[in-house]
Amino acid sequence: MSQLVPNYYGSLCAEMYEILHRIPPQDELNFYLSYAKKGDYILEPLCGNGRFLIPFIERGLKIKGIDASKEMLEKLKLKSPNTSVVQSNIEDYSTEEKFDYIFIPSASISLFTDISLCKGILYKIKNLNVKKE
């Protein structure tokens, strides 16, 4: 098992995050949406409270989220109960599913201040089962 990524989002932090970051910045959301196509299977590691994930669902896109924080995923599930999410450390996540598109919002990846951990996460995502064209 890999080194666990600390869960920085306890209950109070999840509450504050929900208040301060309930919706995504529109320009950033539009950027990520510009790469998504109908029929794609999309993965958002570090999906947190769903501020990016839920707008994808609202546009009819098939997306799955992963996050280590139970508290953040609870916030997401309150807003979108049937959303497909997995509570897992990204380094420990494994699946046979294949994805057309994987994205991590810049604010999420910036939480990792240890460069070796960040590289490990990016390497893991690069090697997930991405569909080949």
C-alpha positions in Angstrom: 0.0 0.0 0.0 1.3 3.5 -0.9 1.8 6.4 1.5 -1.6 7.7 2.4 -2.5 11.2 1.3 -3.6 13.1 4.4 -7.3 14.1 4.5 -7.2 17.8 5.0 -10.9 18.1 4.9 -12.5 17.2 8.2 -16.1 18.2 8.9 -15.4 21.9 9.6 -13.2 22.3 6.5 -15.7 20.6 4.3 -18.4 23.0 5.6 -16.2 26.0 4.9 -15.2 24.7 1.5 -18.9 24.2 0.6 -19.6 27.8 1.5 -16.6 29.3 -0.3 -16.4 26.9 -3.3 -19.8 25.6 -4.0 -19.6 26.4 -7.7 -16.6 26.3 -10.0 -15.1 29.3 -11.7 -17.0 29.4 -15.0 -13.9 29.9 -17.2 -12.2 26.9 -15.7 -15.3 24.8 -15.9 -15.7 25.7 -19.6 -12.1 24.7 -20.2 -12.6 21.2 -18.8 -15.9 20.9 -20.5 -14.4 21.8 -23.8 -12.5 18.5 -23.9 -15.6 16.4 -23.0 -17.7 14.7 -25.6 -21.1 13.1 -25.4 -20.6 9.4 -24.9 -17.2 9.8 -23.2 -16.6 8.1 -19.8 -14.9 10.8 -17.7 -12.9 10.5 -14.4 -12.3 13.3 -12.0 -9.8 12.3 -9.3 -9.9 14.6 -6.3 -13.5 15.5 -7.0 -14.2 16.8 -3.5 -17.7 18.4 -3.1 -18.5 17.9 -6.8 -18.2 21.6 -7.9 -16.8 20.5 -11.3 -18.3 16.9 -11.4 -21.9 18.0 -10.9 -22.0 20.4 -13.9 -20.7 17.6 -16.1 -23.6 15.4 -14.9 -26.1 18.2 -15.5 -24.9 18.4 -19.1 -25.6 14.7 -19.6 -22.0 13.5 -19.4 -21.0 10.2 -17.9 -18.5 11.0 -15.1 -17.1 9.2 -12.0 -15.3 10.9 -9.1 -12.7 9.8 -6.6 -11.8 11.5 -3.4 -10.1 10.5 -0.2 -12.3 12.7 2.0 -15.5 11.2 3.3 -16.7 14.6 4.4 -16.3 16.2 1.0 -18.0 13.2 -0.7 -20.9 13.6 1.7 -21.3 17.2 0.5 -21.3 16.0 -3.1 -23.9 13.2 -2.4 -26.2 15.7 -0.7 -26.4 17.7 -4.0 -26.3 14.7 -6.3 -27.2 11.5 -4.6 -26.9 9.1 -7.5 -23.4 10.3 -8.6 -20.8 7.6 -9.1 -18.0 8.3 -6.6 -15.4 6.2 -4.9 -13.8 7.1 -1.6 -10.2 6.3 -2.1 -6.7 7.6 -2.0 -5.9 8.1 -5.7 -2.6 6.2 -5.4 -4.5 3.1 -4.1 -7.3 3.3 -6.6 -7.5 0.6 -9.2 -10.1 -0.3 -11.7 -10.7 -2.2 -14.9 -12.8 0.6 -16.2 -11.5 2.5 -19.2 -11.9 6.3 -19.4 -11.9 8.6 -22.4 -11.0 11.7 -20.4 -9.4 12.3 -17.0 -9.0 15.7 -15.5 -7.9 17.2 -12.1 -8.8 20.9 -11.5 -5.7 23.0 -10.8 -6.9 23.9 -7.3 -7.1 20.2 -6.4 -3.6 19.2 -7.6 -2.1 22.3 -6.0 -3.0 20.8 -2.6 -0.1 18.4 -2.9 3.0 20.3 -1.8 5.3 17.2 -1.8 6.7 17.0 -5.3 7.3 13.2 -5.1 3.7 12.7 -4.0 2.5 14.9 -6.8 4.5 13.1 -9.4 3.2 9.8 -8.0 -0.4 10.9 -8.4 0.2 12.2 -11.9 1.9 9.0 -12.9 -0.9 6.9 -11.4 -3.5 8.9 -13.4 -1.4 8.6 -16.6 -1.4 4.9 -16.2 -5.1 4.4 -15.4 -7.0 2.5 -18.1 -7.5 5.3 -20.6 -9.2 4.3 -23.8 -6.9 4.5 -26.9 -8.2 6.1 -30.0 
